[in-house]
Each structure stands twice: as C-alpha cells, then as structure tokens.
Amino acid sequence: MNNPGKIPWKRIWQINMRFLGSVILLIPGWFCWTNASIASWQLWLFGGILLVGGGVQFVRTSFEAVGLVWGHWSWRRTIGKAAKPKSDPKPVRDTLKDRGIIR
C-alpha cells in the first residue's frame, strides 16, 4: 500500500467480491450436503467440496479484511503520536540584521 492514509477502494471492492464468492459457494454446498442420500453419494461429495472451498475462502477473506482494518488503525495511531508541527517565530528586524539578511 503506497499511501496508508488513503482508503483503498479497489481492495475493499475485491474483499467484498470474495465474500460474495464464498457465499455463492456455501449456499449450494449446504443445499447439496443436506439433501444428499446414500444413493446419491456424488451429491454429498459435491456438497462437501463446495462447503470446504467456500469456507476456506470465507476465512481467508475475513483475515484479509481484518488485516486491512488493523493496518489502517495502526497507521492512524502512529500519525496521532507524531509531534505537532511548530511554526517558526516571527522574525524580528534586529535578528535579520544580525544574520546579514537585511542592512
């Protein structure tokens, strides 16, 4: 991430689409798993594969989302601890003469 203070909208969009993809895998997986019988063991196998794939993708995306939020919070906390900028004192005519800036 080049600029930690900037909200990474593209990455947020990708995380949301991965969550959607995992739900799209989990719903038919659950349907296949619950409606499988001994005679249709292929449906049970297909449902299990979909559930495992969707679950793994959901967990992975959850960790990625937590990492994104945690990184943004840690960056904000670090910036908050930085010293506040101070302005230079107003130049006085005698000081400018002593430094040779004016005559």
C-alpha positions as CSV (number, residue, x, y, z in Angstrom):
1,M,0.0,0.0,0.0
2,N,1.7,3.2,-1.2
3,N,-0.3,5.7,0.9
4,P,-1.6,4.2,4.1
5,G,-3.8,7.1,4.8
6,K,-5.8,6.8,1.6
7,I,-8.7,4.4,1.7
8,P,-8.0,1.5,-0.8
9,W,-11.4,1.3,-2.5
10,K,-10.2,-1.2,-5.0
11,R,-9.0,-3.6,-2.3
12,I,-12.3,-3.1,-0.4
13,W,-14.2,-4.0,-3.6
14,Q,-12.1,-7.1,-4.0
15,I,-12.7,-8.2,-0.4
16,N,-16.4,-7.7,-0.9
17,M,-16.4,-9.7,-4.1
18,R,-14.5,-12.5,-2.4
19,F,-17.1,-12.6,0.4
20,L,-19.8,-12.8,-2.2
21,G,-18.0,-15.6,-4.0
22,S,-17.6,-17.6,-0.8
23,V,-21.4,-17.2,-0.1
24,I,-22.1,-18.3,-3.6
25,L,-20.1,-21.5,-2.9
26,L,-21.5,-22.1,0.5
27,I,-25.2,-21.9,-0.3
28,P,-25.4,-24.6,-3.0
29,G,-22.8,-26.6,-0.9
30,W,-25.2,-26.6,2.1
31,F,-28.1,-27.5,-0.2
32,C,-26.3,-30.4,-1.7
33,W,-25.0,-31.6,1.7
34,T,-28.4,-31.6,3.4
35,N,-30.3,-33.2,0.5
36,A,-27.9,-36.0,-0.2
37,S,-28.8,-39.6,0.4
38,I,-26.8,-42.8,0.4
39,A,-27.9,-43.5,-3.1
40,S,-26.7,-40.1,-4.4
41,W,-23.2,-40.1,-2.8
42,Q,-22.0,-37.8,-5.6
43,L,-24.2,-35.0,-4.4
44,W,-22.8,-35.5,-0.9
45,L,-19.2,-35.3,-2.3
46,F,-20.0,-32.3,-4.4
47,G,-21.6,-30.5,-1.5
48,G,-18.6,-31.3,0.7
49,I,-16.2,-29.9,-1.8
50,L,-18.3,-26.7,-2.2
51,L,-18.5,-26.3,1.6
52,V,-14.8,-26.7,2.1
53,G,-13.9,-24.4,-0.7
54,G,-16.4,-21.7,0.3
55,G,-15.4,-22.0,4.0
56,V,-11.7,-21.7,3.2
57,Q,-12.3,-18.6,1.0
58,F,-14.5,-17.0,3.7
59,V,-11.9,-17.5,6.4
60,R,-9.1,-16.2,4.2
61,T,-11.1,-13.2,3.1
62,S,-12.0,-12.5,6.8
63,F,-8.3,-12.4,7.7
64,E,-7.6,-10.1,4.8
65,A,-10.4,-7.7,5.9
66,V,-9.1,-7.7,9.5
67,G,-5.6,-7.0,8.2
68,L,-6.8,-4.1,6.1
69,V,-8.6,-2.5,9.0
70,W,-5.8,-3.2,11.5
71,G,-3.2,-1.7,9.2
72,H,-5.3,1.4,8.8
73,W,-5.8,1.7,12.5
74,S,-2.1,1.2,13.3
75,W,-1.2,3.9,10.7
76,R,-3.7,6.3,12.2
77,R,-2.4,5.6,15.7
78,T,1.2,6.2,14.6
79,I,0.3,9.5,12.9
80,G,-1.6,10.5,16.1
81,K,1.6,10.1,18.2
82,A,3.7,12.3,15.9
83,A,4.8,15.7,17.2
84,K,2.6,18.6,16.1
85,P,4.2,20.9,13.6
86,K,5.5,24.1,15.0
87,S,5.8,27.4,13.1
88,D,9.0,29.5,13.2
89,P,9.0,32.5,15.4
90,K,8.2,35.8,13.7
91,P,11.5,37.3,12.5
92,V,12.5,40.5,14.3
93,R,14.3,43.3,12.5
94,D,17.3,43.1,14.8
95,T,17.6,39.3,14.2
96,L,17.5,39.7,10.4
97,K,20.2,42.4,10.7
98,D,22.4,40.2,12.8
99,R,22.2,37.4,10.3
100,G,23.0,39.7,7.4
101,I,19.7,39.2,5.6
102,I,18.9,42.9,5.6
103,R,21.0,46.0,6.1
